[in-house]
C-alpha cells in the first residue's frame, strides 16, 4: 500500500474517534473543529516518522520502535495540549487531560484494529 493512503486512513480514524469523543463529552462544535485541526498537524507527522523509521531499521532494533512510538505520542499529547489551551477550548489542566485521554483512546483503538 502506498504511503499517502496509509496516512489518510490513520488520520481519518483518529479524527473520527477523537471527534466522536469531543462531541460526546465536550459538545462544542468549535472544539470538534479544533480537534480536527490539531490532529491534521500531529497525526501525519507521528505516522510518517514511525513508518519511515520502521522501514529503515534492521530487525534487531525493533524494540526501540516502541520507545520511539512512546516519545512521538508524548510529543503529540504535549503539542495538542498546548494547542487546545491556546485556542481557548480548555484551561491548562483540562487541556492536558483532554489531550491525554483523546490520544490514549485513538491509540488504543488503533492497537485493537491492528
N, C-alpha and C positions, 0 to 999 in steps of 0.2 A: 504494500500500500504506500502511496506517495505521502510525503511529509505534510502537505497542506490539508488533505482530508483528515489526517490524524489530529492535527492541531485544531481544526474546526470542530471535529466530533468532541474532543476533550473540552473545548471552550463551551460548546452548546450544552453538554451535560452539566458542566459546572454552573453555567448561567441558569439552567432550569432548576437544579437542586437548590442552589443558594437563593435564587429568585423566589421559588415557592416558599422557602423558609422565611424570607423577608416579608412576603405577603401575609403569611400566617401569623407571624409574631409581631411584626412592626406595623403592618397595614398602611404604609405610606408609599404612594407611587413614586415620590421623589427618591426615597431610599432604594426602591427597586431599580430605578434608573441609575443611581449611583453604584449599586451593586454590579450592574451590567458593565458600567464604565471601568470600575476598578478591576473586574475580572478580565476585561479586554486588555488591560495592561499587564497584570501579573500572570494569568494562566498561560498564555502562549510563551512567555519568557521562561517560566518554570519548565514547561513541557519541552520546549526547544532545547534547553540546556540538558535535560535528562535524556532526551532521545539522542542528541549529538554525542554526549558523553558516553552513553551506553554503546554507541556504535563504534567508538574508537578504543575502548578499554578492553584489554585482554581478560579472559575469563577468570583467572585467579584474583583479579582486583574487584570482582563483582560485589563482595561485601561492602566495599566503600561506596557503592551505588546507594545504599541505604543511608549512609552518612550524608552524602551529597543531597539526597532527597530531603532528609530532615533539615539540612541547612537552607535549602531553597524554600521549603514550606514555611520555615520560621521567618525567612525574609519576606515571603508573601504575606504572612499574617501581620508582620510589623508594617509593611507598606500599606496594606488595606486598613489597618488600624488607624494609621496617621491620616489616610485619605478620608475615611469615614468621619474622623474627628474634625478635620479641616473643612469638610463640606457641610458640617453642622448637623449631621444626622444624629449624632450621639455625643454625650460628654466623653471625656478621655477614658474613663473606666469602662463605660458601656460600649464604647467603640472597640476597645480591646476585646472585651467579652464577645461582642458580635462577630468580629473578625475571626477570633479563635474558633468559635462554635460553627460558623459558616464554613470555614476552611476544613475543620475536622469532619463535618458532615459530608462535604463533597469529596474529600479524600477517602473517607471510609466507604462511601458509595462506589467510588472508582475501584477500590480494592475488592469489593463484593462482586462487581460485574466483570472484573478481570481485565 
